[in-house]
Amino acid sequence: MSKNNLILVAYCVYRKAYYVIPNANADTDWSPRGAAKIKNKKCIRDRGRALMLAHDIDRKMKTEYGVREVTIRRKDREKASCDFVFI
């Protein structure tokens, strides 16, 4: 049976920040609306740093689908009825 996991790097257009979401489910969290439902408190303003962090996590976890990027627009965030929190 496969692990069916991946690491998402979600870019929130509204906040202009990247969120690294480790161990996301490939069936439900891969879409922008699914990524918006995940509560993640750490944000990174630089795309390069976010991708490097995601690939470092992927090297340790050995996920099935690797690292993927997704963009969360305002409409996706509102439909998911949640908000990301800055630290």
C-alpha positions in Angstrom: 0.0 0.0 0.0 1.3 3.4 -0.9 1.9 6.3 1.5 -0.1 8.7 -0.7 1.6 11.8 0.8 3.3 14.8 -0.5 4.7 18.2 0.7 2.8 21.3 -0.3 4.3 24.7 -0.7 1.2 26.9 -0.7 1.4 30.5 -1.8 -1.3 32.7 -0.3 -2.0 35.6 -2.7 -3.9 37.5 0.0 -1.1 37.3 2.6 1.8 37.2 0.0 3.5 34.4 1.9 4.4 30.8 1.4 3.4 28.0 3.7 5.2 24.6 3.9 2.7 21.9 4.6 4.5 18.5 5.3 2.8 15.2 5.0 -0.3 16.4 3.1 -2.7 13.9 1.8 -2.5 13.6 -2.0 -6.2 12.9 -2.5 -7.7 15.7 -0.5 -5.0 18.4 0.1 -3.6 18.8 -3.4 -6.2 21.3 -4.6 -6.1 25.0 -3.6 -9.3 24.6 -1.6 -7.9 21.6 0.2 -4.6 23.4 1.0 -6.5 26.4 2.4 -8.2 24.1 5.0 -4.9 23.1 6.5 -4.0 25.2 9.5 -0.3 26.0 9.4 1.2 28.7 11.5 4.6 29.2 10.0 4.9 31.4 6.9 7.9 32.2 4.8 8.1 35.3 2.6 10.8 34.0 0.2 9.8 31.3 -2.3 13.4 29.9 -2.6 13.6 29.4 1.2 10.2 27.7 1.3 11.2 25.3 -1.5 14.5 24.5 0.1 12.8 23.8 3.4 10.2 21.6 1.6 12.9 19.6 -0.2 14.9 19.1 3.0 11.8 17.7 4.7 11.1 15.5 1.6 14.6 14.1 1.8 14.0 13.0 5.4 10.4 11.8 5.0 10.8 10.2 1.5 7.2 11.1 0.4 5.6 9.4 -2.5 4.8 12.5 -4.7 7.6 14.8 -3.5 7.2 18.6 -3.4 4.3 20.4 -5.2 3.3 24.1 -5.3 -0.2 25.3 -5.1 -1.6 28.9 -5.1 -4.4 29.8 -2.7 -6.4 32.7 -4.0 -8.9 34.8 -2.0 -11.9 32.8 -3.2 -10.4 29.5 -2.2 -9.6 30.8 1.2 -13.1 32.1 1.7 -14.7 28.9 0.6 -12.5 27.0 3.0 -13.6 29.3 5.8 -10.3 29.5 7.5 -7.3 31.8 7.8 -3.6 31.4 8.1 -2.0 32.9 11.1 1.4 34.8 11.1 3.9 34.2 13.8 
